[in-house]
Amino acid sequence: MKIQRKKLKNGIQLIHYYLPATQSVTFTILCNVGSSSESIKENGMAHFLEHMVFEGSKKYPNIQKTHFDLEKYGIIENAWTLKNVTSYWMKMPVSNIKKGLTILVDRVFFPLFPKLSIKKQIQIVLEEIKMGKDNPEKVVWLNLQKHLFRESKLSHPVIGYEKTVGNFTRRMVQTFHSKHYHVDNTIFWIGGNISFRKTVRLLENLTLPRNKKKTMRKPRVQKKQSRFSYFVKKDINAYHTYLGVSGFGITRDNLEYLLLAQYIIGVGRGSKLYQALKVQQPLASEIDTELISFVEDGLLLCVVVSEEKRISKAIGATLNQIKSIYNGNILDNEFERGKNLLLADFLSMQESSEQFGYTGSLLNLIRREMLSKKKMDYDKVLDQIRNATKKDVIHAFRHAVKKSNLVSSVVGPDTKTNTKIKSIMKNFSWN
């Protein structure tokens, strides 16, 4: 996969991935803004602004016609907001790249913010917040980040609160957009069957807003060593548990080693977690892991869904599998399995442009480049994974969790279960 970068005269920072075997192109504008960029009164504004971008722009004020035209040209689109970044992307046939690019750029940088649309989107987001309270996975995640990242902007939900979103005004939205949506705060990146030269020609004549103020200083997490289990009572059948270990910030140079540790612990049916909780004993109905990284901090997240009589054992077994990496208990075949699986994820990027938009390892690579201000070379990352040793992974993992927070968040029907979980968390030792 050929990768080229260029800073254009109009300020656009372009990252181009040439994929000649594909028939599509995915174009993404990644903005360095998220919920950690917000003041208290602005909680939820970055996500709300993502909604408003689709409510009409300078050249394309008629949203119904614009949506129809995009689909007529075979263009699909989406957007999402995280704590540090917001992404807008379009996937389209190669022949329609100019049409899609023109619409996307106008929407992101020149939205109109109609008053009626603001009122409409406020109601939509408020409904989303209410619906989230009915979703066990969202409840358990919000509860976890609230306590794990307390006294930090990371503790606030990306979607915001009813009391903040309900008070948004057009002026607030305009001010936030003007402050953060300029070309100096974005990366333009494209993947697919389009040449670098043609991409540059499409972008170099654009006139986009430039930065007028100094960039906000990134907030820091107040580190506190903690080990707690937080429980939310909800009338559901199963117990949904998120177990988080902090210390996995995105600016780490050895993040590939930590990602490899995650794959060994909980990615795939051959992972330590799957074997312990599903093969050796039927302790959980659902298992998942994720390495979530922000500028300020990050966490290794283990997700376990289990019934009441098994949840305590499931949490204990999960902690033991995390501890096994810390103590260096990685078998050769476990290590090779995790490495090859991770490499396969990266290598699959060369077969489709989809990972340039919504999900995937490549997206995290570009997000790391934006947030860490370090060039992330695809081939070098592949080499680092290929050449990784068990010693590298164990050392990186130990360093990451040495002074970490360890917190579990549980949603379930009986609060008595939390007493058992608290005891497990309290008595847990890395040694």
URQUI-V307208 format. One line per field, one symbol per residue. ss: DSSP state (@ for helix, = for strand, . for the rest). phi: phi as a letter, one per 40 degrees, with the letter a starting at -180 (. if undefined). burial: + if it has 24 or more other ideal C-beta (glycine too) atoms within 12 Angstrom, else -. A space follows every 10 residues. Layout:
# URQUI-V307208
ss = ???
phi = ???
burial = ???
This chain:
# URQUI-V307208
ss = .======... ..======.. ...======= =...@@@... ....@@@@@@ @@....=... ..@@@@@@@@ @@...===== =....===== ===@@@@@@@ @@@@@@@@@. =...@@@@@@ @@@@@@@@@@ @@...@@@@@ @@@@@@@@.. ..@@@..... .@@@@....@ @@@@@@@@@@ ..@@@===== ==...@@@@@ @@@@...... .......... ......==== ===.....== ======.... ....@@@@@@ @@@@@@.... .@@@@@@@@. .....===== ===....=== ======.@@@ @@@@@@@@@@ @@@@@@.... .@@@@@@@@@ @@@@@@@@@@ @..@@@.... @@@@@@@@@@ @@.....@@@ @@@@@@...@ @@@@@@@@@@ @....===== ==...@@@@@ @@@@@@@... .
phi = .cbbbacccc gccbbbbcbc ccbbbbbbbb bcaacccccd ccdgcccccd ccdcbhbdcb cccccccccc cccgbbaaaa bbcbbbbbab bacdcbcccc ccccccccbb ccfddccccc cccccccccc ccccbdcccc cccccdccbd gbcccccdcg bdccdcbcbc cccccccccb cbccbbbcbb bicacccccc ccccccbbdb cbbccccccb cccbcaabbb bbcacbcbbb bbbbbchbcc cccbcccccc cccccabgcc cdccccbbcc accacbbaba bbbbccaaac bbbbbacdcb cccccccccc cccccdcgcb cdccccdccc cccccccccc baccccbbbh ccdccccccc ccgbcbcdcc cdccccccbd cccccccccc bdbccbbbbb bacbcccccc ccccccccbc c
burial = +-+-++-+-+ +++++++++- -+-+++++++ ++++++++-- -+++++++++ +++++++--+ --+--+---+ --+-+++-++ ++++++++++ ++++-+++++ ++++++++++ +++---++-- ++--++-++- -+---+++++ ++++++++++ -+++++++++ +--+++-+-+ -++--++-++ ++++++++++ ++++-+--++ -++--+-++- -------++- +----+++++ ++-+---+++ ++++++++++ ++-+++++++ ++++++++-+ ++++++++-- --++-+++++ ++++++++++ ++++++++-+ ++++++++++ ++++++---+ ---++-+++- +++-++--++ -++++++--+ ++++++++++ ++---+-+-- ++-++--+-+ -+++-+++-+ +--+++++++ ++-+--++-+ +--++--+-- -
